[in-house]
Amino acid sequence: MIVGKVQDVLKRRDELEITLAKPEIARDPIQMEKLGREYNAISKNLPLFLKYLNIVKSIQDAETIIQSESDPELVEFAREERTELQKQVPEFEQKIKFLLVPRDPKDDKNAIVEIRAGTGGTEAGIFAADLFRMYTRFAERKNMHIEVLSSSYGDIGAIKEIIFMVSGEKAYGTLKYESGVHRVQRVPETEAQGRIHTSAASVAVFPEADEVEVTIDSNDLRIDLFCSSGPGGQSVNTTYSAVRIVHLPTGLVVQCQDEKSQQKNKAKALKVLQTRLYEKKLAEIEAQESAARKSMVSTGDRSAKIRTYNFPQNRVTDHRINLTLYRLDAIIDGDILELIDALAIADLNERIEKSP
């Protein structure tokens, strides 16, 4: 069965090679990029696929010799070779199973991340700022780029809400498991008596929408201009550079005031609106599919508590996979790859179990 699937993948690679050479595809950058990513993903694993097929073919050749040859010495040699090759098959098949599980095409997209302070007052806002710094440091380690699209700050550096885009290889696929409620247990900076408080912040991660996936009719928009608010400085409370966009059919509202330029704020607000409409569209499609996968690491329920950061014990626990790590200091400084990898492996194992 796996042999057939591998052969189908190689056939698909040949088809993509032919398609990518067509002039009409070369003139379509979006299609070129999409098909090119698929072709490169298959080509990256080509040596493993070919090695596996060669092993299978050698086992079949050995079987033929065993069944048809009369020379005992040759038959014994074929048996020994078959035995040695068969020992390699399970390891190769396990690796290939992981590669053949259908990948979410959205994984290759950039990610739009929203962090909002939850329960806990100012301490929740400080924790939201800590999470933003954590993702910023992680992005730096992964050579990804972060661009803030919208932000709202409170006292002493606390974040009420921040929306930012993470650009880079498989940005959404890497960060998508971060969606949910993050809880912190620690003595807040604002606590005079040294008592441990529990606060929370919510994180939502969306795939960036391509223009071809979400079309926004300008007639469906109401655009309001207002003065930026925040710490004093040039263009703050003096010019109408801040932009609020209301999408009339859905009631979605986005605003941006981070840039001094009205046009730049408008472009960023439209990017956020486009992504939210895309996410709404995906959610509706998934809701209609009764056979949709219910995963313990699914990012569907953004109200679920997914992780606890306990500062007194230097402990981080991800509740979806019951993983506890005693190195919160490193994790809050951006070293979250172990958590992300563990979640990705758990998700992949679920998909393998459910794949035909």
N, C-alpha and C positions, 0 to 999 in steps of 0.2 A: 504493500500500500504506500509506504513512504517512497519507494523507488518511483512509483507512478507520479507522486506529487513533485519529486525532484525533477523528473523529466518534464513535467508541465511548466515548472519554473524556468527551466532552460529554454523551453519552447517560447515562453513569454519574453525572455531576454532577446531571442532572435527576432521576434515580432517588433519589439521596441526599437531594436537597432535599425530595422527597415523603416519604421514610422518616423524616427528622429531624423532620418536622411531626407524626408519629403520636404519640398520647398515651402508648402503651406504651414508646416509645423515650425520651420525655421523662422517664419514671419510672425509667429504667435509666441511672444516671450513667456506668457503664462503657461501655455501648454508645453512649451519647450522645457521650462523649469520643472513642471510637474512630472512629465514623462522621464526627464533626465534624472530626477531624484530616484524614481523607481528603477531605472536601468542601472544606476550606480550602486543602489542597494543590493541588487542581484549580483552584479559583477564583483562586489566586495566579498561575497561569500562563494564565488565561483570555484576557487580551489578546493574548498571543503566538499561542495557538491560533486565535483569531478572525482575526487579521491574516494568518496563513498561509492559512487557508481562503478569505479574501477575495482573496488573490493568486492562488490556484489557480482560483477562480471567474472572476476577471478574465482570466486566460490562456485559459480555456475560451470566454469570451465573445468574446475577440479571435480565436480560432480559428474560431468560428462566422461572424464577419464576413468573415474572409479567404476562407472556403469559399463563402459565400452572396452576398456583395455584388458588384455589378458596377461600382460607382464606384471607379476606380483610386486616387483621392486618399484615400478612406475606407479602402480595403484597405491602402494604404501606411502610413497612420496606425496601423491595427490591428497591422500587422507590427512597427512600431517599438515600440509599447506592449508587445506580446508579448515582444520581445527584452529590453526593460528589466526586465519582471517576471520573466522566466526567470532573469535574473542574480541575483535575490534569493532564488530558491528553495533553492539548496544551503545557504546560511547558515541559513535558517529550518529546513530539514530537519535539519541537524546539531544545532541547539539542541533541537529537538523530540525527536530520538532520545535525547538525554540525559535528557529529562523523561519519556519513555515507557518507559525501561528499568524493569522491576519493582523497586520499592524494598523493602527488607527492613522489614516492619512493626515489627520490634523496634528499628529505628533511633530511633524516637520515645520509647523508654523511658528511664528513668533508668538509670544505670550503677552496678554494683557493681565496685569495683576492688580487687584484692588485690596487694600488693607483698611479696615475700619476698627476704631476703638469700640469695645463692647462694654460690658459691665465692669465697674471698678473706678469710674471717675477719671481723674488725672492720671492715676497709675496705669489705667488701661491704655491711655494715650501714649504714655511713656513706653509701655510694652509694644504698642503698635510701631513706635519709632525704632525699637530694638529689632522687631521683625523686619522692617524695611532695611535696616543696616545689615541684618543677617543675609537677606537675599542679595543686597548690593555686593557684599563681600563674596558671596558664593558666585555671583555672576562674573566678578573679576577673576576668580580662580578658574572659571570655565571659559574665559575669553569671550564672554557675552557682553552686550552693551545695554545699559539701562537709560531710558528717557522718561522723565516724569511728565505725565500728561495733565494731571490735575492734583492739587493738594490743598489741605486745610489744616492749619496748625492751632494748637491751644497753648497753654502756659508751659514754661520751662522745657520747650522742645517737644512737647507731646503732640502726637498726630491724631487729629480727628478722623481724617480720611486721606488716603493717597492712592492715586492710580498711576501706574507706570507700565511702560512696554519693555519687555526683555527680548532683545534681538540676538540671534545666534543659532548655531546648529541644534536642532531638536529642542528649542527653548520650551515650547508648550509640552512636549512629551516628557521633558525633564521635570517641569514644575507642576504639572497638572495634579499630582497627588497632594499638593499643599492646600487644596481647597478645603475649608472647614473652619471650625472654631479652635483656636489655639488658646490654651489656658496657662497662666503663670501663677506660681506660688512663691512669694518672697516678701521680704520686708521693704515696703515702698520707701522711696526717697522722702515722701511727704509724711511718713509715720514717725512720730517722735518717741513712742514707747517701745519700739522694737518688735511689734506684733507682726506675724506673717499674715499677709492678705492674699486673697485669690482674685485675680482679674482675668479678663479675656479680650481677645481681638479676633475678628473674623477675616479670613483670607479667601478670596475668590479668584480663580485663574481661568481665563478664557483664551481660546485660540484667536489670533488676529484674523479678521475677515478680509478676504480679497474683494476687490470691487466687483468682480464678476459674480460673487456669491451673494452679495447684498446690494441691491440697488435702492438708493434713497431718492425719492421724488422731492425736489425743492419745494413743491407746492404743499408737501406734508409737514413742512418745518415752520416753526415760529422762532425767530432768532431775536433775542433781547440783548442789548448792550448795556453795561453798567460799569461803574468805577471799581477798580481792584481794591480789595481790602487787605489789611495786614500791616506789618511794620512799615514805618515811614520810609520814603525813598522816592526817587524819580518815577513818575507815571503812576504812583499809588494814590488813589483818591483824587486824582487830577484829570485823568483822561478816561474816556469810555473804551478801554481796551479789553475788559473782561467780557466773555461771551457766554450766554446761556441759550441752549438749543432745546426746544420742546418738539418731540416727534408726535404730531397730533393723532395719528391713527392708534398708537399704542400708549400714549401718555408718558413715554420715557423722557426723562429730563437729564441733561448733562451740562456741565459748565466748566469753563477753564479760565483762569486768571493769572497763570504762572508766567506768561510771556508779556513783554511790554507792547508787542505788536498785536493789534486786533486780529489781523489775518492769521497769524501763527496760532493764537488762541482758538480761532474758529476752526482751523485745520485739525488741531488736536482734539477739540470737542467732537468734531465729525468722526474722527477715528474711533473715539470711545463709543459714540452712538452706533457706528457701523458694527463694532464688535459686539455690543449688547444686543443689537437686532439679530446678529448672526447666532449668538448664544441662545436667544429666545426661539429662533427658528429650529436650531438643533434640539432644544429641549422638547419642542412640540413633536418633532419627528420621533424622538426616543419614546415619548409618552404614548404615541400611537402604535408603537411596535410592542405588542403584548409579549413577545418572546425576548424582549431586551434583557441583556445580561444583568443580573443583580450581583455585584461584586462587593466583597468586604472592604476593598480599597477603592471602590468607586468614588468618583468626585461629585456624584449627583446631588447628594444631600449636604448643602453647605451650612446647615444649621447643626450638624453633628459635631460633637467634641472629638477631635481627632488626636490631639497631642497635649501633653502636660509638661511644662518646664518648671521643675522644682529646684530653686536656687540653693536653699539650705543644704540639700543633699547632692548638689551638682548632678542632678538626674533629669533625663528626658525620657518620657514614655510615649510611644505611639500606640494608641489603644486599638487600632484596626488590626495590627498583627502582633500585639502583645510584646513589642520590642522595647527593652529598657537599656539605655546607655548612660554610663556614669561619667560623662564628659561634656556637661552642659556648657562649660566655659568655652570650649572649642566650637561647639555647635552654634551657639549664639554669635560667634565670631565668623560664621559662614561655612564651617566645615560640616555640611549636611549631606554629603554625598552618600555616606553609609546608610542613612535613613532612606534617601530616595532610591538607592539601589535595592534595599530590602523590600520596599513597597513595590517596585517594578517587578522583582522576582516573584513576589507573592501573587501579583496580578497575572503574570505570565503563566505561572503554574495553574492558576484557576482556568485560564483560557485553554491550556493544553488539556486539562481534564475534561473540558466541555466541548473541545473540538472533535469532529467526527473521525 
